[in-house]
Amino acid sequence: MLIDTNKIVSMTEANQNFSVVAKQAEENGCVVIFKNNNPKYILLDISACRLELPKSDERIEKAAKRKISQAKWL
């Protein structure tokens, strides 16, 4: 995993200066928080996430139809 060194903060820094770390996450999209010299947490700016669900998800419709058909046989 490649991590931009500008996005790394220590757990101690995150605990003591959370508002500063949150501002870094806002500016960079995310911050990786290290604990014991290992990446442990990611602080993610929600606007950088941009998850969108499709308006019509066929998988959900298929699963619902399957459950309905199974219920008819009970």
N, C-alpha and C positions, 0 to 999 in steps of 0.2 A: 504494500500500500504506500503510495507516494503522498506525502503531506507537505503542503507549503509551510515553510518555517515561520512565515509571518502570521500563520493561523494557529500557532501552538502556544498554549499557556499552561502553567503548572496548576495543580489542584490548590496549592496554597494561594496563588495569585487569584484564582477564581473565587475562593472563599473570602479573601480579604478585600478584593476589589471587583465584586460582581458587576457593578454598573459599568466599569471600564471594559470588562470582558464582554458584556452584553453589547456595548457600543461597537467593539471590534467585530462581533458577529453580525451586527447590522451593516457595517461597512463592507465586510468581506463575504457575507453570506453565511459563513459558519466559522466556528472556532473549535479546535480539537484540544481537549483538556487531558493533560498527561498526569498519571498517578504512578509513582514509583518508576519513573522513566519509561512508561509504556502508555500508549494511547488508551484512554479509558472511556471518555465521554465526548459527545459532539454537541455543542450548543449551536442550534440551527435557527437562523432567521426565517420565520414562517413564510415571508414574502419571497424568499429565495427558493422555496420548495415547489411552488406552483404545481401541485397535484390536482389534476382534473379528472373526474370520473366521466366516462362517456354517458350521454343522455339516455341511450338505450343499450343496456348491457345484456347481450344475448345469453351469456353464461348464467346470469342470475335468472333470466326467464326460463332457461332449460332446466336449471336446478329446481325452480319452483314447480314447473310442470311435472318433473319426475317425482317430487314429494307428493304432489296432489294425486298422481296416478297410483302411487304406493298406498296412500291413505284410502283410496277407493276399495282396495282389496282387503282391508282390515276388517 
